[in-house]
Amino acid sequence: MKSKAKWLVLVLLSLVVGLAATGFGAADKLVYLFYGEPGEADPATAYDMRSATLINNVYDRLLTYPGADATQFAPMLAESWEVSNGGLTLTFHLRRDATFHDGTPVTAEAVRYSFNRVLTMNQPPAWMLSQMMNLESTVAVDAYTVQINLTQPYAAALGVLTHSVASIVNPAVVEANGGIVAGQENTWMNQNEGGAGSGPYTMSEWIPAERLTFERYDGYWGKKALTKTIECPIVPEVGTRVLMLLAGDADVHDQFPETNVADLEGAANLSILTPATFNIDFIALGCRGAMAETAVRQAVSYAFPYDMVLEFVYNGLAIRSTGPIPSGMFGYVDPVAERRYTYNIIKANQILDAAGWAWQGAAGEGYRVKNGVELGMEVLAPIGEEVKMQEALLWQDSLRQIGFNLKIREIVYAMMYRTVRNHETDGIMSGWLPDYADPDNYVDAICASGNADAIYGNEYNNPTMDSLILQAKSETDVVQRAALYGLIQDLSFEDAPYVWVSQRSNVVILSSAVQGFYYNPILPIDFASLYKD
């Protein structure tokens, strides 16, 4: 009996080891903490990293990046592709084993439908497709061959197709739930998935302000997700998230606020990673009211305490941002001292004096006024984002020294961008994470007149800036293209439509039991690779 029992134990142990090696011995559930609730679940509408995290794990695109490498493309729904006709024609050959979550095959017609849907709805992220495509561009050559005929050459065209906006949706599900209405969002798709995706996970539930839950799609064409259920509680309070991580009630938290890293240092059950990113933080200034004046925007830029924020808010886990292009990316220029904003209260006051903004009383008392209007603005700060809240408070204190009344309104992420896009506030504490690895992705989205308002609601509009962006977009000479981006960065200094704050690290907190994490600076976190050992 003893030998038989020993033999049984050995067999069971070998089974456990074998299962663990395949990933199916891992825990059935993993808890991931968003740093704010996603705005929408619809690839045609969503335009924030929390929503992109949801979408990229539920939907597939034609192309992706291989693991942590953001320098080359990898097959996804497209097994292979060719670029011809001087870069104007892209041909994709689809894999034949991909299905949507309701079992429907993913076909060339679904690709055509998905891209034309984005163009027709024309929501904030649609510009990435509309800059190079129209409703006649995408052709279903046959059931599994797609041809895209670009309206103009665009060096970053393949990169665009890795973004969440280029996700392929199930036409049957969309048509059964509101269809496509020109210029409008699909409210059902914003909150549901219901078989519309073909990714490694389905979104099984979304209870607003409470949680999201993702379940593994066992019919997935690629490598199956290693964890069956990803549970995502919505926890705005960073202190509560810290306690959950320390107690082992949460397993993963990326984009963790730098202000709270010290709360987790030394915890035996946690690992802290800080990979470098192309993520930039800034304050979007609504170019209306008092902020319509370039001089006012320049003054408030000189009144931001950059060094203090980098040291005490980011805890040294960020560097200065000096414009719309991040350091380390093609097109970035390190500006001379005279072409970058520094903390200079004296200069800020001189600019406002020259612009005719007078103190209400003696110099330094109260706030400034001009034509009966008090100098000030309201800025939105997302609830639960301690970094941005502390930035706002430090800036508010500094602005009092130049007679500027900054009002801070805390708001949930899901409402922040809607509010500013409707021009119901004056600015937001925000930032930009790359959609694809090209400087045009930054300058077009952030500084082009139409996109600046559609995304950040700031009404910035400079025809010279728009012209430079268009030239750089299609310039094939590398030297000339780089020079154009230098001019764009310089003009962003002059016009000051944003206060450029920082280029952050991505602070990632992992339970010591979590395996399979990798970081790609272009993509959201990959749920399918994660498991608990």
MIVEX-936512 format. One line per field, with one value per residue (C-alpha): residue number from 1; residue in three letters; x, y, z. Coordinates in steps of 0.25 Angstrom, whole numbers, plus 5000, padded with zeros to 4 digits. Each point is the difference from the previous one (the first is absolute). Layout:
i = (NUM,...)
aa = (ALA,...)
east = (X,...)
north = (Y,...)
up = (Z,...)
This chain:
i = (1,2,3,4,5,6,7,8,9,10,11,12,13,14,15,16,17,18,19,20,21,22,23,24,25,26,27,28,29,30,31,32,33,34,35,36,37,38,39,40,41,42,43,44,45,46,47,48,49,50,51,52,53,54,55,56,57,58,59,60,61,62,63,64,65,66,67,68,69,70,71,72,73,74,75,76,77,78,79,80,81,82,83,84,85,86,87,88,89,90,91,92,93,94,95,96,97,98,99,100,101,102,103,104,105,106,107,108,109,110,111,112,113,114,115,116,117,118,119,120,121,122,123,124,125,126,127,128,129,130,131,132,133,134,135,136,137,138,139,140,141,142,143,144,145,146,147,148,149,150,151,152,153,154,155,156,157,158,159,160,161,162,163,164,165,166,167,168,169,170,171,172,173,174,175,176,177,178,179,180,181,182,183,184,185,186,187,188,189,190,191,192,193,194,195,196,197,198,199,200,201,202,203,204,205,206,207,208,209,210,211,212,213,214,215,216,217,218,219,220,221,222,223,224,225,226,227,228,229,230,231,232,233,234,235,236,237,238,239,240,241,242,243,244,245,246,247,248,249,250,251,252,253,254,255,256,257,258,259,260,261,262,263,264,265,266,267,268,269,270,271,272,273,274,275,276,277,278,279,280,281,282,283,284,285,286,287,288,289,290,291,292,293,294,295,296,297,298,299,300,301,302,303,304,305,306,307,308,309,310,311,312,313,314,315,316,317,318,319,320,321,322,323,324,325,326,327,328,329,330,331,332,333,334,335,336,337,338,339,340,341,342,343,344,345,346,347,348,349,350,351,352,353,354,355,356,357,358,359,360,361,362,363,364,365,366,367,368,369,370,371,372,373,374,375,376,377,378,379,380,381,382,383,384,385,386,387,388,389,390,391,392,393,394,395,396,397,398,399,400,401,402,403,404,405,406,407,408,409,410,411,412,413,414,415,416,417,418,419,420,421,422,423,424,425,426,427,428,429,430,431,432,433,434,435,436,437,438,439,440,441,442,443,444,445,446,447,448,449,450,451,452,453,454,455,456,457,458,459,460,461,462,463,464,465,466,467,468,469,470,471,472,473,474,475,476,477,478,479,480,481,482,483,484,485,486,487,488,489,490,491,492,493,494,495,496,497,498,499,500,501,502,503,504,505,506,507,508,509,510,511,512,513,514,515,516,517,518,519,520,521,522,523,524,525,526,527,528,529,530,531,532,533)
aa = (MET,LYS,SER,LYS,ALA,LYS,TRP,LEU,VAL,LEU,VAL,LEU,LEU,SER,LEU,VAL,VAL,GLY,LEU,ALA,ALA,THR,GLY,PHE,GLY,ALA,ALA,ASP,LYS,LEU,VAL,TYR,LEU,PHE,TYR,GLY,GLU,PRO,GLY,GLU,ALA,ASP,PRO,ALA,THR,ALA,TYR,ASP,MET,ARG,SER,ALA,THR,LEU,ILE,ASN,ASN,VAL,TYR,ASP,ARG,LEU,LEU,THR,TYR,PRO,GLY,ALA,ASP,ALA,THR,GLN,PHE,ALA,PRO,MET,LEU,ALA,GLU,SER,TRP,GLU,VAL,SER,ASN,GLY,GLY,LEU,THR,LEU,THR,PHE,HIS,LEU,ARG,ARG,ASP,ALA,THR,PHE,HIS,ASP,GLY,THR,PRO,VAL,THR,ALA,GLU,ALA,VAL,ARG,TYR,SER,PHE,ASN,ARG,VAL,LEU,THR,MET,ASN,GLN,PRO,PRO,ALA,TRP,MET,LEU,SER,GLN,MET,MET,ASN,LEU,GLU,SER,THR,VAL,ALA,VAL,ASP,ALA,TYR,THR,VAL,GLN,ILE,ASN,LEU,THR,GLN,PRO,TYR,ALA,ALA,ALA,LEU,GLY,VAL,LEU,THR,HIS,SER,VAL,ALA,SER,ILE,VAL,ASN,PRO,ALA,VAL,VAL,GLU,ALA,ASN,GLY,GLY,ILE,VAL,ALA,GLY,GLN,GLU,ASN,THR,TRP,MET,ASN,GLN,ASN,GLU,GLY,GLY,ALA,GLY,SER,GLY,PRO,TYR,THR,MET,SER,GLU,TRP,ILE,PRO,ALA,GLU,ARG,LEU,THR,PHE,GLU,ARG,TYR,ASP,GLY,TYR,TRP,GLY,LYS,LYS,ALA,LEU,THR,LYS,THR,ILE,GLU,CYS,PRO,ILE,VAL,PRO,GLU,VAL,GLY,THR,ARG,VAL,LEU,MET,LEU,LEU,ALA,GLY,ASP,ALA,ASP,VAL,HIS,ASP,GLN,PHE,PRO,GLU,THR,ASN,VAL,ALA,ASP,LEU,GLU,GLY,ALA,ALA,ASN,LEU,SER,ILE,LEU,THR,PRO,ALA,THR,PHE,ASN,ILE,ASP,PHE,ILE,ALA,LEU,GLY,CYS,ARG,GLY,ALA,MET,ALA,GLU,THR,ALA,VAL,ARG,GLN,ALA,VAL,SER,TYR,ALA,PHE,PRO,TYR,ASP,MET,VAL,LEU,GLU,PHE,VAL,TYR,ASN,GLY,LEU,ALA,ILE,ARG,SER,THR,GLY,PRO,ILE,PRO,SER,GLY,MET,PHE,GLY,TYR,VAL,ASP,PRO,VAL,ALA,GLU,ARG,ARG,TYR,THR,TYR,ASN,ILE,ILE,LYS,ALA,ASN,GLN,ILE,LEU,ASP,ALA,ALA,GLY,TRP,ALA,TRP,GLN,GLY,ALA,ALA,GLY,GLU,GLY,TYR,ARG,VAL,LYS,ASN,GLY,VAL,GLU,LEU,GLY,MET,GLU,VAL,LEU,ALA,PRO,ILE,GLY,GLU,GLU,VAL,LYS,MET,GLN,GLU,ALA,LEU,LEU,TRP,GLN,ASP,SER,LEU,ARG,GLN,ILE,GLY,PHE,ASN,LEU,LYS,ILE,ARG,GLU,ILE,VAL,TYR,ALA,MET,MET,TYR,ARG,THR,VAL,ARG,ASN,HIS,GLU,THR,ASP,GLY,ILE,MET,SER,GLY,TRP,LEU,PRO,ASP,TYR,ALA,ASP,PRO,ASP,ASN,TYR,VAL,ASP,ALA,ILE,CYS,ALA,SER,GLY,ASN,ALA,ASP,ALA,ILE,TYR,GLY,ASN,GLU,TYR,ASN,ASN,PRO,THR,MET,ASP,SER,LEU,ILE,LEU,GLN,ALA,LYS,SER,GLU,THR,ASP,VAL,VAL,GLN,ARG,ALA,ALA,LEU,TYR,GLY,LEU,ILE,GLN,ASP,LEU,SER,PHE,GLU,ASP,ALA,PRO,TYR,VAL,TRP,VAL,SER,GLN,ARG,SER,ASN,VAL,VAL,ILE,LEU,SER,SER,ALA,VAL,GLN,GLY,PHE,TYR,TYR,ASN,PRO,ILE,LEU,PRO,ILE,ASP,PHE,ALA,SER,LEU,TYR,LYS,ASP)
east = (5000,5011,5007,4987,4997,5014,4998,4987,5006,5011,4990,4992,5012,5004,4986,5001,5014,4995,4987,5008,5010,4988,4994,4987,5005,5000,4989,4987,4999,5009,4996,5004,4999,4996,5005,4987,4987,5000,4992,4995,5001,4997,5013,4994,4998,5010,5012,5007,5009,4990,4991,5011,5004,4986,4999,5014,4997,4986,5002,5010,5007,5007,5014,5006,5014,5008,5001,5008,5005,4994,5010,4993,4987,4994,4988,4987,4987,5009,5010,5008,4999,5007,5002,5000,4997,5010,4994,4985,4995,5000,4996,4997,4998,4991,5001,4989,4998,4996,4986,4992,4995,4987,5007,4999,5012,5008,5000,5005,4986,5001,5013,4993,4988,5009,5008,4988,4993,5011,5000,4985,4998,5012,5002,5013,5010,4995,5010,5011,4992,4994,5014,5003,4987,4986,4988,5005,5014,4997,4997,4996,5007,4995,4996,5013,5008,4999,5006,5001,5002,5006,4995,5014,5014,5002,5013,4992,4989,5003,5001,4986,4995,5005,4992,4987,4992,5004,4994,4991,4986,4989,4990,4988,5002,5001,4988,4992,5003,4998,5008,5008,4995,5008,5007,4994,5005,4994,4995,4999,5014,5005,4996,4999,5008,4990,5008,5005,5014,5010,5011,5005,4990,4985,4995,4990,4995,5002,4993,5003,5008,5001,5007,5003,5002,5007,4999,5009,4995,5004,4997,5011,5009,5013,5007,4989,5000,5007,4990,4985,4994,5006,4992,5002,4993,4999,5007,5002,5006,5015,5001,4991,5007,5013,4993,4995,5014,5006,4990,5001,4986,5005,5010,5004,5000,5007,5000,5001,5002,5014,4995,4997,5012,5006,4987,5004,5015,5005,4987,5005,4988,5002,5009,5001,5005,5002,5002,5003,4989,4996,4989,4999,4992,4994,4989,4991,4996,4987,5003,4988,4996,5013,5007,4998,5011,5014,5006,4992,5003,5015,4999,4993,5011,5011,4992,5000,5010,5007,5012,4991,4990,5011,5007,4988,4988,5007,5010,5011,4993,4998,5008,4995,4992,5002,4990,4991,5011,5006,5015,5006,4990,5004,4997,5003,5009,5006,4997,5010,4997,4993,4990,4995,4991,5006,4994,5001,4990,5007,4999,4986,4995,5008,4992,4987,5003,5004,4987,4991,4996,5000,5000,4986,5008,5014,5010,5000,4986,4988,4998,5003,4988,4999,4987,4993,5004,5007,5013,4998,4995,4994,5008,4995,5009,4996,4995,5010,5012,5008,5011,4992,4992,5013,5005,4987,5001,5015,4997,4988,5009,5010,4990,4995,5013,4997,4985,4994,4988,5001,4988,5002,4988,5002,4992,5000,5008,4988,4994,5012,5003,4985,4999,5012,4996,4987,5007,4994,5013,5013,5011,5004,5012,5003,5010,5003,5004,5004,4991,5011,5015,5001,5001,4988,4991,5004,5000,4987,4992,5005,5002,4992,4988,4989,5006,5005,4985,4994,5009,5004,4989,5010,4996,5015,5000,5013,5000,5015,5001,4990,5008,5013,4993,4995,5013,5007,4990,5003,5015,5008,5014,5004,5008,4990,4989,5008,5002,4985,4998,5010,4992,4987,5006,5005,4986,4994,5009,4996,4985,5000,4987,5004,5009,5010,5003,5007,5004,4996,5005,4989,5000,4995,4996,5000,4997,5012,4991,4997,5008,5000,5000,5007,5000,4998,5000,4990,4990,4991,5002,4998,4991,5002,5015,4997,4998,5003,5010)
north = (5000,5010,4997,5002,5013,5005,4997,5007,5013,5000,4999,5011,5009,4997,5004,5013,5003,4997,5009,5012,4999,5001,5012,4992,4997,5015,5007,5001,5015,5012,5014,5012,5014,5011,5013,5006,4994,4999,5010,4991,4985,5004,5000,5011,5010,4996,5009,4998,4990,4993,4998,4995,4990,4994,5001,4994,4988,4997,5004,4997,5008,4997,5002,5001,5001,4988,5000,5011,5004,5013,5001,4990,4994,4987,4992,5000,4998,5002,4988,5008,5014,5007,5015,5005,5011,5010,4997,5003,4986,4990,4986,4991,4984,4996,4988,4990,4995,5013,5001,5010,4997,4995,4990,5009,4999,5013,5004,5011,5005,5002,5008,5009,5002,5003,5011,5006,5000,5008,5010,5002,5002,5010,4999,5006,4988,5000,5010,4989,4993,5012,5006,4989,4993,5003,4992,4994,4997,4986,4989,4985,4993,4987,4994,5000,5011,5015,5011,5014,5011,5012,5014,5005,4994,4999,4994,4996,4993,4986,5005,5006,4986,4996,5010,4996,5009,4990,4988,4991,4999,4990,5007,4991,5004,5015,4999,4993,5011,5014,4998,5012,5014,5011,5009,4993,4990,4987,5000,4984,4998,5010,4991,4986,4990,4989,4992,5012,4997,4989,5002,4990,5005,5004,5011,4992,5012,5015,5005,5015,5006,4986,4990,4994,4985,4993,4985,4992,4997,4985,5001,5010,4997,5004,4996,4998,5010,4994,5005,4997,5012,5014,5008,5015,5007,5015,5007,5015,5002,4997,4997,4989,4994,5001,4992,4990,4997,4999,4990,4992,5003,5006,4994,5011,5015,5007,5015,5000,5015,5003,5008,4987,4991,5002,4994,4986,5000,4989,4991,4986,4996,5010,5004,5014,5002,5014,4998,5013,5005,5010,5005,5014,5008,5014,5010,5003,5015,5003,5011,5008,5011,5005,4988,5005,5010,4994,5009,4994,4986,5003,5007,4987,4992,5008,4998,4985,4994,4990,4996,4999,4991,4991,4998,4999,4996,4990,4996,5001,4990,5010,5010,5014,5000,5012,4999,4990,4990,4991,4999,4988,5000,5004,5015,5004,5013,5003,5015,5011,5006,5012,4991,4992,5004,5001,5004,5015,5008,5014,4997,4995,5013,5009,4993,5002,5015,5002,4993,5010,4991,5009,4996,5002,5007,5003,4991,4986,5001,4993,4996,5008,5005,5006,5006,4996,4985,4993,4992,4985,4987,4987,4987,4986,4990,4985,4993,4990,5006,5005,5005,5009,5005,5004,5007,5008,5004,5004,5008,5006,5005,5006,5007,5008,5007,5005,5004,4988,4993,4985,4992,4985,4990,4986,4991,4985,4996,4995,5014,5009,5000,5001,5012,5007,4996,5007,5013,4999,5003,5007,4989,4986,4994,4990,4993,4992,4985,4996,4994,4996,5003,5012,5015,5003,4992,5011,5013,4997,4995,5011,5012,4999,5010,4990,4989,5009,5004,4986,4993,5011,5010,5011,5007,5003,5004,5005,4999,5000,4988,4993,5002,4995,4988,4996,5002,4992,4989,4997,5004,4988,5007,4996,5013,5009,4993,5001,5015,5002,4994,5009,5012,4994,4998,5015,5005,4992,5008,5013,4997,4992,4993,4990,5000,4989,4993,4987,4987,4989,4986,4989,4996,4986,4992,4985,4990,4991,4988,5007,4995,5003,5015,5008,5015,5006,5015,5000,4990,4999,4988,4986,4992,4987,4999,5002,4988,4997,4990)
up = (5000,5003,4987,4993,5007,4997,4985,5000,5007,4989,4989,5006,5001,4986,4995,5008,4994,4986,5002,5006,4988,4990,5008,5004,5014,5003,5008,4993,5004,5000,5005,4992,5005,4990,5004,4996,4993,4985,4992,4990,4994,4986,4991,4991,5012,5011,5002,5013,5005,5010,4988,4991,5011,4999,4985,4997,5009,4994,4985,4990,4989,4987,5006,5014,5005,5005,5015,5006,4986,4994,4989,4990,4997,5002,4994,5008,4991,4988,4998,4989,4993,4989,4997,4986,4990,5007,5014,4995,5000,5012,4998,5011,5000,5012,5008,4998,5014,5007,5005,5007,5014,4995,4991,4987,4991,4999,4985,4991,5000,5015,4998,4990,5009,5012,4993,4993,5013,5007,4988,5000,5015,5000,5015,5006,4996,4986,4995,5000,4989,4993,4998,4990,4996,4996,4998,4987,5005,5006,4990,5003,4988,5005,5013,5006,4992,5003,4992,5006,4990,5007,4996,5002,5004,5015,5006,5013,4993,5005,5014,5000,4997,5014,5007,5007,4991,4989,5007,4992,5005,4997,4990,5004,5015,4997,4990,5010,5011,4994,4987,4994,5001,4994,5010,5012,5010,5002,5014,5001,4995,5010,5011,4995,4991,4998,4990,4992,5003,4996,5010,5011,5010,5000,5009,5008,5008,5003,5012,4999,5012,5006,4991,4986,4998,4989,4996,4992,4986,4998,4985,4998,4987,5007,5013,5011,5012,5012,5010,4999,5006,5001,5011,5000,5012,4998,5012,4998,5014,4998,5015,4999,4988,5008,5011,4990,4994,5014,5004,4988,4996,4986,4991,4990,4999,4989,4998,5015,5006,5003,5012,5007,4996,5014,5006,4994,5000,5009,4999,4999,4991,4989,4989,4995,4986,4993,4985,4992,4991,4989,5009,5002,5010,4998,5003,4989,5000,4994,4990,5004,5010,5006,4995,4986,5002,4996,5011,5011,4995,5000,5014,5006,4994,5007,5013,5000,5011,4991,5008,5013,4993,4994,5013,5010,4992,4990,5010,4989,4991,4989,4992,4994,4988,4991,4989,4993,4996,5011,5002,4993,4988,4986,4999,5014,5002,5013,5000,5005,5013,4994,4993,5011,5012,5014,5013,4999,5008,4997,4985,5001,5007,4990,4989,5006,5003,4986,4995,5009,5011,5012,5015,5007,5011,5003,4992,5006,5006,4995,4986,4987,4991,4986,4994,5013,4998,5011,4996,5002,4995,5005,4998,5001,5008,4999,5013,5005,4992,5012,4991,4992,5012,5007,4987,5000,5014,4999,4987,5007,5011,4991,4991,5011,5000,4986,5003,4993,5007,4996,5004,5001,4998,5003,4990,4996,4988,4992,5001,4999,4985,4997,5008,4994,4986,5002,5005,5013,5007,4997,5000,5005,5007,4989,4991,4988,4999,4986,4990,4991,5000,4991,5004,4991,5010,5010,4993,4991,5012,5010,4991,4987,5001,4998,5009,5011,5002,4998,5010,5010,4997,5000,4987,4997,4985,4993,4985,5000,5009,4992,4987,5007,5005,4986,4994,5010,4999,4985,4999,4996,5002,5014,5003,4994,5009,5012,4997,4999,5014,5006,4994,5006,5014,4999,4996,5012,5009,4994,5000,5014,4998,5010,5012,4997,5013,5000,4993,5009,5004,5000,5015,5000,5013,4999,5010,5002,4995,4986,4988,4986,5000,4989,4997,4986,5000,4989,5005,5012,5009,4994,5010,4992,5004,5015,5010,5014,5003)
